[in-house]
Every structure is written in C-alpha cells, then in structure tokens.
Amino acid sequence: MRDIGVVTVARSDFGCYLPVLREIEKHPNLRTRLLVSGTHLSPEFGLTIRDIEDEGFCADERIEMSLSSDSPQGIAKSTGLGVASFAQVFERVRPDILLVLGDRFEMLSAVVAAVPFNIPVAHIHGGELTYGVIDDVIRHSITKMSHLHFASTEKSAARIVQMGEEPWRVTVSGAPTLDNLGTMELLDREEVASRFALNLDSEFLLVNFHPVTLDYERTDVALAELLGALEELAQPAIITYPSADTQGHGIIDGSRILASRDARFHVTPSLSPQGYWSLMKLAQAMVGNSSSGIIEAPSLGLPVVNIGDRQLGRERAPNVIDVAADKSHIVEATKRATSSDFRASLQGLQNPYGDGHAAEKIVRRLAEEENPELLIHKRFYEVGSSSS
C-alpha cells in the first residue's frame, strides 16, 4: 500500500479534495493519511474538522499552527509555526507522496517542512494567476518545490512548464471540485433552510468576500462599498466568513454588524461542502471575490459579480462580471447579473476548468508512479529544448 498524505487546511480545499479522497478510497494500492490543520481546528471559523468527520473521514494527524492574529506579523508567525509543526509530524510519519492544493500560506508550511525529508510533493491547481493576493507567489513557490503537478487548464500547465518544470511531471486534470456535481446530491431549498437555520423564503445573494492581501490596508474601504451596495439592493444575502487572511477579522465584524441591524442578512462561519454547493445552486447570484465564483459557478450557470483584483489573472467564463470595489458599480452589476436576460445568456455555458473527471486522472497518476523516491531528482526544463 502506498500512503498518500493529504494536507487540508480550510473548508475550501476540503471541498475540492473530496472527490479525490473518494477515488483514493476505491484504489486497491493507495491509502490516505489525512493531515488536518489551519482553520479546520479553529472554533472561530466553525471547527470545520467536523465536516471532514461528517463525510466519513478522520484526521490521522492534527497540526495546530494558526494564531488568532490576522496582522502580517501574525500570518508570518503562523507560517513559521506551521513549518515546525509539520516537521514534527514528518519526523514520525513520512507519506510516500504528499498531496497539496492551491495557494494558502498554511499549505506552504507543509511543503517547506517536507523538503528536508525528501518527501515527493504532488500539487493541484498550480500555474494559475491571482495578481491581487500573496497567494500568487505562494502558489508558484509550491510549484517549484513540487514533483508532480495537476493543472486545471492547458494555460496553467503551460505556465508550470515555463517555470522550468519537466513536462512529464505535469497532468492537465481539470479542477477536482467540479467532480462534486456528478457525485454529490444537492439539497433543495427547504433542506438547506432547515439544516443551516437560514431564511430562504425569497431570492437571495450568496456573498463571499475575502481580503485582497496585496492591498490589505484598504480592506475596510472595499468592505464598506460592498456592504453599502448590499443595503441598497433589494435581495436578502447569505454572507460567508472570509479566509484566514490579513484583515479578515474586519470583514467578519463588519458583516456581523450589518446582519445585526438588518434581518435580510445572515452571516455563517462555515457550510459543509454539500451545503455550500446547494446554496450556489439556489442563489440568484454570487457577489464578492471568491475563487468559487470563477471555478465552480460556471458549472451551475450561476451569475457572479467579481469585485476588485483578488482574482485578477484567472481564466474565467462569461458568467463573471468584473467590477471595481465601488458601491454604485456593484449595485449596477448585481442588477445586471440577476436579470432574466443575463441568466438566459448562460444556458449551455462551458466551464474552462474541466468536465468533472479530475479525480480519476489525479489518482491514476499517483498510483502509476512505481518508485516515488525517483521523483525527488528534478531537472530544470528549458522551454524550447527537445529534452523532457
């Protein structure tokens, strides 16, 4: 049996991993070792390790690393604490391959800790661009420390090779989160309302707003524009917590203040993968700057108002309306997104992030590597050369 160590640090990446974890479970020669860290272990962010357990998985290791501070110093200290904590785990337990996803600083900690132990790293969602956040440099850093790459699009795969990664190491898999649509039974309006204590009697917006970490000093300004726009619009809104980034607490506090004075708004720390996908299916539109509006929403034909620069650089489908963090622009774009004409224009929309069969491609590649230790010896690939 080959041990695949899977690092999950937040509700968002676990939902993406879920189809991959199910596929590993079915494989006769692979076994999952789940390494749980980050906001999964934080009561403030909903203690989402319970979502992992509800899906039938257990935490083989719990790695505490997140400080309560969301200042730059606090994020940097959490990153360092994560490196030390993951190193302690790898001293005891060394998976044959470490599977990581995306661009979080918590994920970076796990990869940095794995390097001295010569643990091969497989990376999902490398090669993408998000110019507005520190995630961009973190993602590319993880790419250079990884040994297998699962890109969501052809363009992302080309960027990975452009960074000097050998083409044979790169698989265009698509985004695994899209596999959920083929395997997950979504809840209807009444079930969602009952399970999460939400009022869904009328059409609503799903709001996901995160700090733009390369411009975090202006988070409060951008938030004020968004909240002002929500107040002016007629629709109720379900507002989810932001990720644990610099100035994230300010978004939580501002959203809760709005909800406390206006019953149209509800703030929730977390939703299960099933609950979140179900809300996406039911929502009139998504407003904010979440990657789920770029990657997942096209598969549901969900209109998205994408605010500011957090997702700048990502490939996107026509369901996305990009606007500046300006109240009037947000109001105008949301009215357009929720119009019947705009929704009708999204019929038959193709998602650039894949066809919902990523997990089988990822697991097949993990299983076919006969000697993972040989992955460690990398060579820089010169673009345009004939060698591979």
N, C-alpha and C positions, 0 to 999 in steps of 0.2 A: 504494500500500500504506500502511495506517495502522499505525504502531508502537504496540503495547500494552506498556508497561513493567510487568512483573510483579515485585513485591517479595516474596521469600521469605526468611524469617529463621530457620526452625526446621523440624524434621521434621514437626511437627503441621500447620503451614499448608501445607506442600508436598503432603501427602496430600489436603488439601481442594482445593487448586488443580488437582490432576492432571486431573480431567475437563474443567475449563475450558481448560487448556493444550491438551488433545487437540482440543477443539472449535475453538479458535483456529487450530490447525494446519490444520484442514479448510476454513477460511473463505478464499475467494479474495482478499479485500481486507484481511485482517488478518495481522499478523506479530508474533510475540512477541519481546520483548527481556527476557531473564531477569536480574534484579538479585539476586544471591545474597549474603546477609550473615548476621550473628548466629551461632548455634551450628552452622550448616551448615559453617562454616570452622574449627571447634574440634575438635582431636583428642580432647579430654576428653569431648566429647559425641558421639563416634562418627564425626566428619568426614562428616556426612550429605550433603555435596555429592556423594558417590559414589552415593547413592540417586537423586539427580537425574540423574546421568550414566547410571545403570543403566536409567532409564526412557526414555532416548533424547534427553534434553535437555542443553544445555550452558549454562554460566554466561557470559552476554555481559559481565557485569561482576561482579567480586568486591569487596565492600565490607567491609573489616576495621573492626570497631567494638567488639568485645566484650573487655572486660578480664577477667582471671581472678577478680577480687574479686566476691563476691556481697553485699557490705555495701551499705547505702543510698547511701553515697558512691560506691562502685564502679558501681552501677547508674546513678546520675545522671551520672557521668563517661562511661560507655559511651554513654548517650543523647546527650550533647553531642558526643562523638567521632563518633557516627553522623551527626548533622546535618552536621558539617563534611565527613565523607567522602562522603555522598550529594551534597552541594553540589558537590564536585569532579567527580563523575560528571555531574551535570546541566549543568554548565558546558560539558562536551564533547558530551553526548548528551541530547537532550530528547525523550522519547516523546510521542506525540500525546495519550495518556491513560495515567495511572499507576494500575495496579490494585493495591489493597492489601486485606488481610484481617485482620479481628479487632481485637486489643486489646493487642498486645505493645509494650513500650517501644521495641524496635528498629524496629517498623513506624511508630511515632510519629516517629522521627528522619527517616525517608524522607519523610513527609508534610510535616513542618516545613520541610525543605530544599526541597521542591517549591514551596512557597507563593511565594517571591520570584520564581521563574522563570515564574509563571503557567501551571503545568502542571496541567491538569484531573485531578482525582483521583476514581476510582471505588472505592467502599468496600463490601466484602462483610461481612455479619454485624454491621452497625450496629444500634442500637436495643435490644440485649439488655441484661440486667441481671446483674451479678455483684457483689453488695454486699460480699463479703469480701475483695476484692483491688483493688489500684490499677488493674487492667485496666479497671475500670468507668469511671473518669474518663478514662483514656486512650482508650477506645473512643468515648466521647461527644465528646472533643476532636477525634478524627479525623473524626467525623461532621460537625462544624462547619467543618472545612477541606476537606471533600469536595464533589463536584459531581454525582455520580451515586451512588445508594445501592441495594444489593441486599440486601434484608431476608430473613431466613429464615422469618419468620412474619408474619401480619397484625398481631399486637400489636406486634412490633418496628417494623414500618412505621409504625404509628400514633405510636409514640414519636419516630421520626425527624421526622415532620411536627410533632409537639408541640414539638420543639426549634427550629422555625422553618424547616425545610427545605420547599421548594415540592413539592407532591405529584407534579408531573410528573417530578420527578427520582428518584422512589422506585419501585422494582420489587420486588414480592414474588416472589422466585426460589426460595425454599427453600434448604436447606444443600447446597452443591455436593458435599461429601464423600459424601453419600448416593448420588450418581450412580455411585460406585465399585462398588456392589453389582451394577449392571447391566452393567458393563464389565470388571471385574477377576475373573480366575479365581483363586479362593481355593485355598490349599494344603491338602492333607489332613494328618493328624496325623504321619504318617511323614515327609512332605516338610518340614514345619516343624521337626521334631526334628532332621533331618539338616542342613538349611541353617543353623540357628542354634545348633546344638550344645546342644539342650535335651533334658531327660529328660521325656517326656510319656507315660510308661507308665501313669499313673493320672490321675484327675480332678484339675484344678488351678484355682487362682485367678489372675486377672490383676490385678496391683496397680499402680495409678498414683497416686502421692501427691505433691502439689506444695505449696509454702509458701502459707500464707494471708497475703498480703503486707500487709494492714492490721493484722495481729496477729502479725508475724513473730517477735517476741520469744518467743512460745510455741510456735514450730515444734518445738523439741526435745521439749516436753511432749506435743504431739499425736502426734509420731512414736513416742515411747515407748509410748503407748497402742495405736497401730496395730500396732507390731512385737510387743508383748506379746500382742495378740489373735491374730496370725498364728501365734505359737508355740503358743498354746493350741489352736488349731483343728487338725484332722487333715490338711487338704489341703496338698499342695505349692503353691508360688506362684512365678510369674514376676513379678519386680519390675522395672519400667522406671525409667530415670532421670527426675528431675523436670525442669521447665523451668528456664531460667537466671534464677531469681528470687532475691530476698533470702533468705539462709539455705538455699539449695538444696544447697550442698555438705554441710551437716549431714545432709540426707536421704540423699544418696549414701553418706556414710561410715557412717551407722547401718545402712543396708540391706546394705552390704557386710560389716559386722561380723556381722550376723545370718546371712548366707549362708556366711560362713567357718566358723561353728560348727555349722551345721545344713544338711545336704545336701539337705533338702527345698526349699530356696530358691535361686533363681538370679536374679542381677541382670544386666540388659543395658542398655548405654548407649543403644542405638537399634535399631529394627527398620525395615525397609523398609515402605512403605505396604501392600504385599501381605502381608508377614509380620505386621504388626500387625492388620490386618483378619482374617487367618486365625486368629490367636490369639484374637481376640474371638469368632470363630465357634466355636472349640473349647473355650473356657474354661467352667467351671462357673458362675462369676460374676465380676464385676469389683468390686474393693474399692479405695476411695481417694476422690479428689475431682477427677477429670479431666472436662473438658467432653465427652470422647468417650463417657463413661457417660451423659451427658444427651442428646447429639445423635445419635450413631451407634448406640449399643447397642440402642435400641428396634427398629431395623430388623432386628436379628439375634435379637430375643427374648431378649436377654442380661440376666439379673438384675444389678442394680447396688446396692452398698452405698455411699452417698454420705456422706462423713464431713465434718462441720463446715460452715463458712459460705462456702467458696470459690465454690460455685455457687449461693449464695443469690440468689433472684430470677429464675433461669432457668425458663422453661416446661419441664415435664417430663411424661413418660409414666408409667404405673403400674409400669413395670419398676424404678423407682428407690425405694429405701428410705433415707430420710434419718435419720442418727444423729449424736449428738454425738461428739466425739473422746474417747471413754471406752471402755476395754478391754472391759468387760462388755457394753456396748451394741453394740459392733462384733461381738463373738462371737455374741451373740443374733441380730443382724440377718443375719449371714452364714449362720448355720444356717437361718434362715427363707428367705433368698434361694436357697440350694442345695437346698431341699426340692423334692420332685417336685410337690407341690401348687402351690407358687408358680410354678414353671416352667410348669406346665399352665395356670395362670391367664393367662399371657401369649400364648397362642395367638391369632393374628389381631390382634395389637397394632398400632395405628395410630401412626405417628411424627408428632408435631406439627411437625417440621422439614422436611416435604416428601415428595415422591413419587419422588425420584431423577431429576428432569429439570431441575435448576437450571442446569447449564452452558449448555444451549442458550438459555435465557432470558437469561442474562447476556451471552453472546456476541452474540445478536441485538441487544440494546440497545446494546452497544458499537459494533456495526457500523452501526447506523441513524443515529447522530449525524453529520449531514452536515458540521457545522463545529464540532469540539470546542472551538475557541477561544471560541465564544459561551457555553460552559458556565461560564466564569470569572465572568461578571457575575451575581451572586446577589442575590436579594431575600429579606428575612425574611418568612416566611408567617405571617400572623396566623390562628391556629386559629379557625374560625367565620366567617371572611371569605368572600366569594363569589369573590374573585380567586384565581388559581392560578399 
